[in-house]
Amino acid sequence: MPRARNRRAPLTRLDRSASANGDAITAAVETAAELRRRAVEVASAARPAEAIKLLRRALRTLPVDSDDLAAITVRTKILLSMAYVQAETGPITEGLVHLGTARSLVNGMPEGPHRQALLGFANQQHALILLRAGRVAEAIGLFDQAIPLLEETLDGPAGDPEMLARAFMNRGLAYIAASKPGPAEEDNRRCMALSAEHGLPLMAAKAEGNLGEIAQLGGAIPDALHYFEGAERAFRELAPGLVPRTKIDQARSLLAAGLADEAARHLDEALPELREHRIGQDLAEAEVARAAAALLQGDLTLAKQLAASARGHFLKRGSDPWADVAALTRLRAEAKAALDGQQSTATPARAAALAERLRSVGLTDEAAMAMMLAVRLALHRQGVAAAEALLTQVPALSKIAPIDHRMLLRLCRAEVALARGRTRQVLAQAKAGLTELGTARDRMGGLDLVCGTAIHGFELGRLAVNVVLDGTRSDADGRRLLDWQERTRAQVYRYEPQPAIDDPELATAVAELRTVTRTVQQYRLERRSTAHLERRITVLQRDVSRLGWHTSHWGQPRPVCSSAEVIDRLGDRTLISFAGPGEDLAAVVVSGGRTRLFRLGGQAEVLELARQLHADLDALAPDDLIAPLVNAVSQSALSRIETLDRQLFGPGGIPTSLFEDRELVIVPFGGLYSVPWESLPTLRGRAVSVAPSATAWVGAAEAPPRELGRVVLVCGPDLPESVSELDQLTAVYPDAVVLEGERATSAAVLSAMDGARLVHIAAHGTHEPANALFSRLELADGGLLAHEVARLHRPPAHIVLAACELALSHIRPGDEPLGFAGAMLASGSKTVVAAVNRVGHRSAALTMTDYHRRLVDTSVAVDLAETMTDYHRRLASGIRPARALAEATAADPLRRPFILLGAG
């Protein structure tokens, strides 16, 4: 018996020890699982470095040699999570090492749902690592293995709905990378359904962002930006670390729309945060996108630097396909330098070799781009035969190839045809390419998106116009040149505006922008620091822009007018359409049914004269300028005006006999948009209408007159009462709606403008050259933005902006001018009168009073109780707007720099 008692005692101690050991393992497993949960959470929020620390702590918590199934399961999950975050912050080989260890553990587990679920998890993580490295086909194969395993175990104890949703989302991303939008959308919709069912808001937000990428693949840029906006809003609340990733996606959409400056701002905000969190893949992708933006901006040095940096990051990670994408961006910058005659390392052989590498990993569209660069380099350095041979090797573009790829292919074909002297083929390629570009433009949203796309067809359009210009010998050739000018300029003015979508968030952002801008002005007067407010203005302008991209819609474009239609509509007017596709300035003149071409010498000289004249007239604007300064600046301005006049209308220029006693329609280009045309001696006192294209003028001229409707007179704050024209104008328009003082708020003015026949606004104006849609008129509660007036349902038929500079335009590549006055014309106004320079209060008041008195015959007695019939009799007795403005500005042409935009 004693012996029996001695045998039982050690067993009891072993039992206690085993129990204690089991409790310790259970506690360790629970702690490790909690640490992994937190690591996954921070990794999902784009903080991989922090996640790695948590996962390492979790591994240290677990016993190394335990055969406990729960411990092995948690260790496997930790290693699989570690594999991804390690691959994000370093070489992918480090992540694959952890993945291999995890797979070994899975393979040693007994058959059953837990092993099956872990195998699905392992395949999903492996696929994701390969996807981020650019190995798309391999990734899709692994996702295809992972998803059935995760689906089969979903309803059991090993089920993980979040992992399944993530697998669908990530396979959707792989399909996006493979340019398969249909399957991509299906997978992301399934992810969103699972997320809604199981309460996974962050996963749903990520899938929404992926829908934006799918929309971009199909060319629906406004829809893409709308999805990205929704995803970013969710990320700011749930996972702020993911916002920079969304900025990369937004920037790519903006680049597709040709908005390089806006894309650059998005990326410049994202890059510092990406560097801080050491997210290698996203950082390198952001650098590639920023390099592409720099390329569109013409900063080749920055483009090459950023592309090289991105390539280094990709190679360090082991992402060879992505490294070749970065190399392609650098090659584009090097090729541009070579074609511009600068020193460059780009050669046809290098481009062709890169094309083969890209093709070998399935990046067909990128391979086509590299081969097209080889074609252009060969044409530049080796001759047409070498270029032709390479052109036959360009891979066929996919159905969803980016529009810039399609335009480059057309350009390559056109340049090779030109080298062979086949001008018909050149023009056929240009016509087909611009038609493709028009199809892409038709899917854009706000004015700036529609404008921006022109950059992709700029070189192709310039080539076509040059070919036609070089071959112009007769009136028929002149008509053909006008036809090509119309195809390649100011396309935004062809679109029919549609009612804007009311968006409370946009309204809130605009209101805050108005308030902050006004506060900045006050702080400057008080000499207080405005740096923090100016940063807020930048953020608000970005918010207003991006919200407007998917809430402003433009309908079907009006057809480009043919030269025959322009001639017919002009009647007894004369059209002068300037162009400068090469080094020389040219003008097509349509008068009396005939079309003639005039070559006017070097355009650089003319544009520099226009720039200097603009500076002189700005300096001459203040009312209180001292007499000696007035005399000095006036002499300088007069000298430049006379020189510019001789260049355009003197011997060898456009003969005045072509427009004697005729109204003029002038279509400028580039820097000529800043010229106050009626200040030129030859044009002084002549009725001149300025239009961004002949098609835009025809559209404005054919707009039905709005005989009914109210007249609105607005006076903004801080105008000297002694020079205000409002009292004079109320006598001219006795029944007008008058808004002044505290009543002249933005909301009140917009409401009064909507549907008005004529609106006159006397206020301080500011032209914003960086983003013309933020040009503004200062009202009682702050600035009224061009962005807002462009969204009116029924813009006024005739608007007069008695303010500084608001006829100025920001000229985007492709000769797409847009500013405050231009936004009014594009949104449906027929006649817009505004200044191209700064203008003094007294000069503005005198000009406008004179203008309106001539517009409405004031020789007929004014009765405050007059009927509309009496009023229309006075209006009919007056003269046309263009003639009225010509007579009003002729009295002091240097200090009355107003033009009429549209049809007058």
Secondary structure as the mmCIF struct_conf table of DSSP 4:
data_model
#
loop_
_struct_conf.conf_type_id
_struct_conf.id
_struct_conf.beg_label_comp_id
_struct_conf.beg_label_asym_id
_struct_conf.beg_label_seq_id
_struct_conf.end_label_comp_id
_struct_conf.end_label_asym_id
_struct_conf.end_label_seq_id
HELX_RH_AL_P HELX_RH_AL_P1 PRO A 2 SER A 44
TURN_TY1_P TURN_TY1_P1 ALA A 45 ALA A 46
HELX_RH_AL_P HELX_RH_AL_P2 PRO A 48 THR A 61
BEND BEND1 LEU A 62 LEU A 62
BEND BEND2 VAL A 64 ASP A 65
HELX_RH_AL_P HELX_RH_AL_P3 LEU A 69 THR A 89
BEND BEND3 GLY A 90 GLY A 90
HELX_RH_AL_P HELX_RH_AL_P4 ILE A 92 ASN A 107
TURN_TY1_P TURN_TY1_P2 GLY A 108 GLY A 108
BEND BEND4 MET A 109 MET A 109
HELX_LH_PP_P HELX_LH_PP_P1 PRO A 110 PRO A 110
BEND BEND5 GLU A 111 GLY A 112
HELX_RH_AL_P HELX_RH_AL_P5 PRO A 113 ARG A 132
TURN_TY1_P TURN_TY1_P3 ALA A 133 GLY A 134
HELX_RH_AL_P HELX_RH_AL_P6 VAL A 136 GLU A 152
TURN_TY1_P TURN_TY1_P4 THR A 153 ASP A 155
BEND BEND6 GLY A 156 GLY A 156
TURN_TY1_P TURN_TY1_P5 PRO A 157 ALA A 158
HELX_RH_AL_P HELX_RH_AL_P7 PRO A 161 ALA A 177
TURN_TY1_P TURN_TY1_P6 ALA A 178 SER A 179
HELX_RH_AL_P HELX_RH_AL_P8 PRO A 181 HIS A 198
TURN_TY1_P TURN_TY1_P7 GLY A 199 GLY A 199
HELX_RH_AL_P HELX_RH_AL_P9 PRO A 201 LEU A 217
TURN_TY1_P TURN_TY1_P8 GLY A 218 GLY A 219
HELX_RH_AL_P HELX_RH_AL_P10 ILE A 221 LEU A 238
HELX_RH_3T_P HELX_RH_3T_P1 PRO A 240 LEU A 242
HELX_RH_AL_P HELX_RH_AL_P11 VAL A 243 ALA A 256
TURN_TY1_P TURN_TY1_P9 ALA A 257 GLY A 258
HELX_RH_AL_P HELX_RH_AL_P12 ALA A 260 HIS A 277
TURN_TY1_P TURN_TY1_P10 ARG A 278 ARG A 278
HELX_RH_AL_P HELX_RH_AL_P13 GLY A 280 GLN A 297
TURN_TY1_P TURN_TY1_P11 GLY A 298 GLY A 298
HELX_RH_AL_P HELX_RH_AL_P14 LEU A 300 ARG A 317
TURN_TY1_P TURN_TY1_P12 GLY A 318 GLY A 318
HELX_RH_AL_P HELX_RH_AL_P15 ASP A 320 LEU A 339
TURN_TY1_P TURN_TY1_P13 ASP A 340 GLY A 341
HELX_RH_AL_P HELX_RH_AL_P16 PRO A 348 SER A 360
TURN_TY1_P TURN_TY1_P14 VAL A 361 GLY A 362
HELX_RH_AL_P HELX_RH_AL_P17 THR A 364 ARG A 381
TURN_TY1_P TURN_TY1_P15 GLN A 382 GLN A 382
HELX_RH_AL_P HELX_RH_AL_P18 VAL A 384 LEU A 391
TURN_TY1_P TURN_TY1_P16 THR A 392 GLN A 393
BEND BEND7 VAL A 394 VAL A 394
HELX_LH_PP_P HELX_LH_PP_P2 PRO A 395 SER A 398
TURN_TY1_P TURN_TY1_P17 LYS A 399 ILE A 400
HELX_RH_AL_P HELX_RH_AL_P19 ILE A 403 ALA A 419
TURN_TY1_P TURN_TY1_P18 ARG A 420 GLY A 421
HELX_RH_AL_P HELX_RH_AL_P20 THR A 423 ARG A 441
TURN_TY1_P TURN_TY1_P19 ASP A 442 ARG A 443
BEND BEND8 GLY A 446 GLY A 446
HELX_RH_AL_P HELX_RH_AL_P21 LEU A 447 GLY A 452
HELX_RH_3T_P HELX_RH_3T_P2 THR A 453 GLY A 457
HELX_RH_AL_P HELX_RH_AL_P22 PHE A 458 ASP A 470
TURN_TY1_P TURN_TY1_P20 GLY A 471 GLY A 471
BEND BEND9 SER A 474 SER A 474
HELX_RH_AL_P HELX_RH_AL_P23 ASP A 475 THR A 488
BEND BEND10 ARG A 489 ARG A 489
HELX_RH_3T_P HELX_RH_3T_P3 GLN A 491 ARG A 494
STRN STRN1 TYR A 495 PRO A 497
HELX_LH_PP_P HELX_LH_PP_P3 PRO A 499 ASP A 502
HELX_RH_AL_P HELX_RH_AL_P24 PRO A 504 LEU A 525
TURN_TY1_P TURN_TY1_P21 GLU A 526 ARG A 527
HELX_RH_AL_P HELX_RH_AL_P25 ALA A 531 TRP A 549
TURN_TY1_P TURN_TY1_P22 HIS A 550 THR A 551
STRN STRN2 TRP A 554 PRO A 557
HELX_LH_PP_P HELX_LH_PP_P4 ARG A 558 SER A 562
HELX_RH_AL_P HELX_RH_AL_P26 SER A 563 LEU A 570
TURN_TY1_P TURN_TY1_P23 GLY A 571 ASP A 572
STRN STRN3 THR A 574 ALA A 579
BEND BEND11 PRO A 581 GLU A 583
STRN STRN4 ASP A 584 SER A 591
TURN_TY1_P TURN_TY1_P24 GLY A 592 GLY A 593
STRN STRN5 ARG A 594 GLY A 602
HELX_RH_AL_P HELX_RH_AL_P27 GLN A 603 ALA A 619
TURN_TY1_P TURN_TY1_P25 LEU A 620 LEU A 620
TURN_TY1_P TURN_TY1_P26 ASP A 623 ASP A 624
HELX_RH_AL_P HELX_RH_AL_P28 ALA A 627 PHE A 649
BEND BEND12 GLY A 650 GLY A 650
TURN_TY1_P TURN_TY1_P27 PRO A 651 GLY A 652
BEND BEND13 GLY A 653 GLY A 653
HELX_RH_3T_P HELX_RH_3T_P4 THR A 656 LEU A 658
TURN_TY1_P TURN_TY1_P28 PHE A 659 ASP A 661
BEND BEND14 ARG A 662 ARG A 662
STRN STRN6 LEU A 664 VAL A 667
HELX_RH_3T_P HELX_RH_3T_P5 GLY A 670 SER A 674
HELX_RH_3T_P HELX_RH_3T_P6 TRP A 677 SER A 679
BEND BEND15 LEU A 680 LEU A 680
HELX_RH_3T_P HELX_RH_3T_P7 PRO A 681 LEU A 683
TURN_TY1_P TURN_TY1_P29 ARG A 684 GLY A 685
BEND BEND16 ARG A 686 ARG A 686
STRN STRN7 VAL A 688 VAL A 690
BEND BEND17 PRO A 692 SER A 693
HELX_RH_AL_P HELX_RH_AL_P29 ALA A 694 ALA A 701
TURN_TY1_P TURN_TY1_P30 GLU A 702 GLU A 702
BEND BEND18 ALA A 703 ALA A 703
HELX_LH_PP_P HELX_LH_PP_P5 PRO A 704 PRO A 705
BEND BEND19 LEU A 708 GLY A 709
STRN STRN8 VAL A 711 CYS A 715
TURN_TY1_P TURN_TY1_P31 PRO A 717 ASP A 718
HELX_RH_3T_P HELX_RH_3T_P8 GLU A 721 VAL A 723
HELX_RH_AL_P HELX_RH_AL_P30 LEU A 726 VAL A 732
BEND BEND20 TYR A 733 TYR A 733
TURN_TY1_P TURN_TY1_P32 PRO A 734 ASP A 735
STRN STRN9 VAL A 737 GLU A 740
HELX_RH_3T_P HELX_RH_3T_P9 GLY A 741 ARG A 743
HELX_RH_AL_P HELX_RH_AL_P31 SER A 746 MET A 753
TURN_TY1_P TURN_TY1_P33 ASP A 754 GLY A 755
BEND BEND21 ARG A 757 ARG A 757
STRN STRN10 LEU A 758 ALA A 762
BEND BEND22 ALA A 763 ALA A 763
STRN STRN11 GLY A 765 THR A 766
BEND BEND23 PRO A 769 ALA A 770
HELX_RH_3T_P HELX_RH_3T_P10 ALA A 772 PHE A 774
STRN STRN12 ARG A 776 LEU A 779
TURN_TY1_P TURN_TY1_P34 ALA A 780 ASP A 781
STRN STRN13 GLY A 782 LEU A 785
HELX_RH_AL_P HELX_RH_AL_P32 ALA A 786 VAL A 789
TURN_TY1_P TURN_TY1_P35 ALA A 790 ARG A 791
BEND BEND24 HIS A 793 ARG A 794
BEND BEND25 ALA A 797 ALA A 797
STRN STRN14 HIS A 798 ALA A 802
BEND BEND26 ALA A 803 GLU A 805
TURN_TY1_P TURN_TY1_P36 LEU A 806 ALA A 807
STRN STRN15 HIS A 810 ARG A 812
TURN_TY1_P TURN_TY1_P37 PRO A 813 ASP A 815
STRN STRN16 GLU A 816 LEU A 818
BEND BEND27 GLY A 819 GLY A 819
HELX_RH_AL_P HELX_RH_AL_P33 PHE A 820 ALA A 826
TURN_TY1_P TURN_TY1_P38 SER A 827 GLY A 828
BEND BEND28 LYS A 830 LYS A 830
STRN STRN17 THR A 831 ALA A 835
BEND BEND29 VAL A 836 ASN A 837
HELX_RH_AL_P HELX_RH_AL_P34 HIS A 841 LEU A 855
TURN_TY1_P TURN_TY1_P39 VAL A 856 SER A 859
BEND BEND30 VAL A 860 VAL A 860
HELX_LH_PP_P HELX_LH_PP_P6 ALA A 861 VAL A 862
TURN_TY1_P TURN_TY1_P40 LEU A 864 ALA A 865
HELX_RH_AL_P HELX_RH_AL_P35 MET A 868 SER A 877
BEND BEND31 GLY A 878 GLY A 878
HELX_RH_AL_P HELX_RH_AL_P36 PRO A 881 ALA A 890
TURN_TY1_P TURN_TY1_P41 ALA A 891 ALA A 891
BEND BEND32 ASP A 892 ASP A 892
TURN_TY1_P TURN_TY1_P42 PRO A 893 ARG A 895
STRN STRN18 PHE A 898 GLY A 902
#
